[in-house]
């Protein structure tokens, strides 16, 4: 690795399951880690011991044990100070808030990675930073999915069940992606370069698997029946709905000019799961076995994945005149089941900063990270 002073330092944002797992893993790999969480109470057990206990049974090549955390804080300013890589590990519903909190404290050269971005995360983050007047030259990136399957066991103890084989990461300034991944791979060889943030966003496979399976099993979930989410919750009939929704997702991406993986192709890439149909591939994924369904409809598969994954696809589809009837139906049913208007709270093209842009302008924004004056909607230029 060379001089240890050249090793990147990390700020991990969020002390939930993923944030604790990433913080502990990074520390045990020998990196300096600062951990931010909005509420100080969640950090108190870590402050008292100075460590997070990482459990990784069955993962012999993964370091485990007591991981020392350099700083656990609710001060974003203190957390960001001196950090080269800012790993945001909060639900996508919180990305806009985190962008607002980061905006006054980011400095030139820092890299922000949304783990994951869901659909449109990097675009929304950029839009909020611009709205907040942040002028720092930061690189905003998003991972296509989360690296770990993990769960918090106790307040300062987390268990990692599995790491994905590879996870694409893309920078909003697409030409910076290779440089970003090179830095990340000092800690995470699983990260690979993604083409751009449209592809990482539209290849957010949680949008396919999570909300629809919950909606189509709502009765079982609402009655607190115990069943395996992917094994028993995805029957051949449910899989046919997933395949139809998947085709709509792919069609919206194609209208933007990008070819993306199908859900079946993604299962092979992430888990080596092979099948002649989506149903067969899901059944072939041993990583899904034993994962129980939620016992309430108050779950991130709806509250996060519908507004932050499905709504932006549908909103882009509407702007591009690509029909998304299955996606629209799942959004509407999820809104009815929970009593939350996800159309109102979700990432629309307005919240992504894409409203009124033509395809050329969207592609310029994705590749270069900025809009030319001539790309901006007329109403924006007149303001």
N, C-alpha and C positions, 0 to 999 in steps of 0.2 A: 504493500500500500504506500510505501514511501514515508515521508515525514508525517507523523500523526497530526501535526498542526494543520495539514492540508485536508484532513478528513472533514466532510461537511458537518455542520451542527444542525440539529433539528428542533423545530417547535411543532409539537403535536397539539392540535386544537380539538378538544372534546375528550372527556373522561368516561365515555360509555364503553361498551364491549370492545369496539374496534380501536378506540383511542388508547385504552389500557394495553391491549395486545400489541399494538404497534410501538408504543412507548417502551414497554418492557423488552420487546424483541430488539429494538434499536439499541437500548442500553446494554443488553447482554452481548451485542455484536461490537461493543466498544465505542459507541457514539455518545456525544453529549446530547441530552434530551431535556427540553423544557416542556412542561405539560400545562396547557391552559384549559380551564373550565369556567363557564359563566358563573356557576354557583359554587362558592368556596366549600360548602358542607361536603360535597362529593370528594373533594381533595383532602380533607382533614386526615383520614386514615393513612394516606400516602405521605402527607407532611410529617405525621408522627413517627413513622418508621423510616422515611426517606427512600422506601423501595416499593416496587410492585412485584408480587410473587407470580411468576409465569409457570404454568403447568403445560406440559406438552407430551402426554403419555402416548407412546406408540410412534412418536416422531423423533427417532434417535438422532437425526442430523440437525435438529433444531435446538439451540441453546435454551436452557430453562433454569429456574431457580430465582433467587432474589435479584431484582434488577434495580440498580440505584438511579433515581431520578434527580437531575441537577436542580430543577426548580419546578414546583407545582404551585400555580398561581392563578388568580382570577383577574390579574392585570394584563391586558393584551399588550400594552406597551412593554412591560417587563418580559413577557413571553417572546415577543418578536425581536427584541434587541439582540443583535449578533447572530440570529438564526439565518442560515443559508437557505434551508428548505422548510417550508411551512406546510405540514401535512394536515389538512382539514378532514377530521373524522367525525363529523356530526351528520345527522339526517339532512337530506337535501332541503327540507323545509327551513333549515337554519342557515343556509348558505348566504342569503341576502343579509341576514342579521350579522353574520360573521364578517361579511364584506364591509358593512357599515362600521363595525368595531375596529377592523384592520386599517381602514382607509387613512386615518390620521398618522399611523405609525409605520407604514410600509416604506421601505427605502429602495433606491435603485439596486438592481441586481438580485433581489430576492425572488424566489420561485415558490409559488403557491400551488399546491396539488390538492384537488378535491378527490376524496377517496370514499365513494366514487362521485362522479358529477351527476349521475342519473341522466336525465335528458335536458341538455341546455345549461348545465351548471356553470361552465366556464363563461358562457355568454352572459348569463345573469350576473355573475360575479363581476365581470368587466363593466357591465351596464351600471351596477350600483357604485363601483369605484368612481366611474366618470361622473355620476350624479353627485357623489360626495366631494368632488373636486380633487381627487387623488391624482397627483401628477408624477408619482414615482414610476420609474421604468421597471415594473415587475412583470414576470412571466406567469400567466395564469394557465394552469393545466388541469386536466381531469383524467382520472382513471376510468376505464370502461366498467369495471366492477371492483368489489372490495377484495383485497388480497387474501384475507383470512376467513375461515369459518371459525368463530370463536364465541365464547360466552364468559361474562363475569361470574365468578364463583362466590366471591366475597368482596367487600368494598375495595380492597387492595390486592385482589387475587383474580387472575384471569386464566382461562384455559383456551389453548389453540387446538382445534381438532384437525385442521388441514390448511395447507397453503395451496392456492391454485397454481397450475403449471406455468402459465404466463398470463400477464394482464397488460393489455395495450394502454399506453399513456400518450396523450397528445397535448401540445401547447397551442394556445389560441393564436399565437404567432407561429404558424405551423413549421416554419423553417428553423425554429428553436427546439423542436421536439427531440432531435438526436442529442443535442447538448444536454437537455434536461434529463433524458434517460441515462446518459453516461454518468451524470452525477448521482442519480437514484440508484444505479446498479452498484455503486460502492457499498450499498447496504442490501439492495433487493435485486438479485439477478433475475427474478421473475418478471420484472417490468421490461416491456419491449416497446419499441416505437409504434405508435398508432399513426394513421395517415393524417388525421385532423380531428378537431373537436366535433364536427358534424358526425363523423363515423363513430367515434367513441360514444357520443350521445345516442345516436340512432341504433347502435349495437348494445344498448342497455337492455339486456335480456330479462332483467327483473320486470320490465314493462310487459313482457309477454307472459311470464310464468306466475307472478305474484297476484295481481288484482283479480284476474279472471278466475283463477282457481278458488280464491276466497269467495267471490261473488257466486260462483256456481256450486259452492258447498256451504252457503250461508246458513242454511237450516241446521246442518250438523254442527257448525261452529257455534252458532248462537245457542244451541242446546248443550254446549260444552261436551260434546261427544269426543272421545279420544280416537284419533286415527292418524295414520301417517300421511303427511300433507301431499307429498309427491307420489307415493306408491298407491295409496287408496283414493286420494283426492283427484288424481288425473286418470280418469277412465278413457276408453277409446272415444266416447262422445265428447268429453271435455277437451281431449287432445285435438279434436277436429275444430273446435272453437279457437283453440290456441293457434292452430295453423292458419286459420282465416285471419285472425288478428295479426299474426306475424306477416302475412302477405301485405296487409295494409301498411304496416310499419315500413316494409321494404319499398313499397310503392312511393311513399312520401320521400324517403331517402333518394330514390331514383329521380324524382322530380327536382330534387336539389342538385342532381348531377353526380351522386355518389352511389357506388355499389357496396352494399353491406352484407354481412353474413346472415344467413337464416338462423333461426333458433337451433335447428338440428346441427348445422355446421359449428355453431358456438359450443354445443355440448361436446363435440369431438375435440375442439381446440382446448377447452378448459378442463375437461375431465376424461378425455379419451373414450367417451361414450359413443358407440356406433349403433345405428339402426336404419332400416329402410324407410321408416316413418318417424315423425317426431315422437309418437307414443312409444315406439320401440327404443329410440335413443334414450328417452327418459327412464324407461325400465332397465336399460343397460347401465345406468349411472349408479354405481355402488355408493357414491357420496350422498345420494338422496335418501338412502335407506336409513330408517330410524328417526328421521326428522318429523316430529309431531306437528300437527296442525295447531294453530292458535286456538284458544278457547274463548275468544271474544272477538267481535268485529272492530273493536278499538285497537287496531293493530297497524303497524307501519306499512304492511302490504296494501292497505287502503289509504291510510292517512298520509303516507309519503309517496308511495308508488303511483297512485292515481293522479294527484295534482302535479307531481314533479317528473313523472315519466309519461303517462298517457295524455294528459292535457296538452303538453307542448307538441306532441306528435299530431294530435287532432287539430290544434290551432295552426300549425304549419300546413297541414293538409287543407284546411279551409282557405288559407291565404294562397296556396298554390293550386287550389281547385282539384285536389285529389280526394275522392270520397273515402271516408273512414267510418262506415256505419257500425262495424263491430266494436271498434274502439269507442265510438260515441255511446253505444249502448252500455258498455261496461262502465264508463264514467257515470252515466245517468243512473244506472242501477246502484253503483257504489254510493253515489250522492243520496239516493233514496234510502238505502240501508242504514247509513250513518247519520242522516240529517244534516250533512255538511255539503254546501254547494261547491264542489271541487272545480267547476268551471270558473267560479268567482275567485277562489284562492290559489289556483294553479298557475303554472308558468305559461303565460300566453306569449304570442309574438311581441306584444307590447313590453312585457317584463323582460324579454330576452334582448330587447333593443333591435328587433328585426322588422317591426311594423313599417310598412310602406317601402321596404327595400326590394329591388328586383334581384334576380338570381345572380347577376354579375356582382352587385354590391355585397350580397351575402357571402359569395365565394371570396371576394377581396377581404372582407372582414375576417373570415376564417383563416385565410392564408397569411395576411399581413397584420392582423390584429387591430386595424384601424380602417376607418372609412375615408375615402376621398371626399372633398367638399361636394363634388358633383353627384356622389352616391347618396347624399343625405336627402330624406324626403323633403319636398318643397316647403311644407309647413314648418319643418325644423330649421331650414335655411332662413326663413323669414323672421324667426323669433330673435 
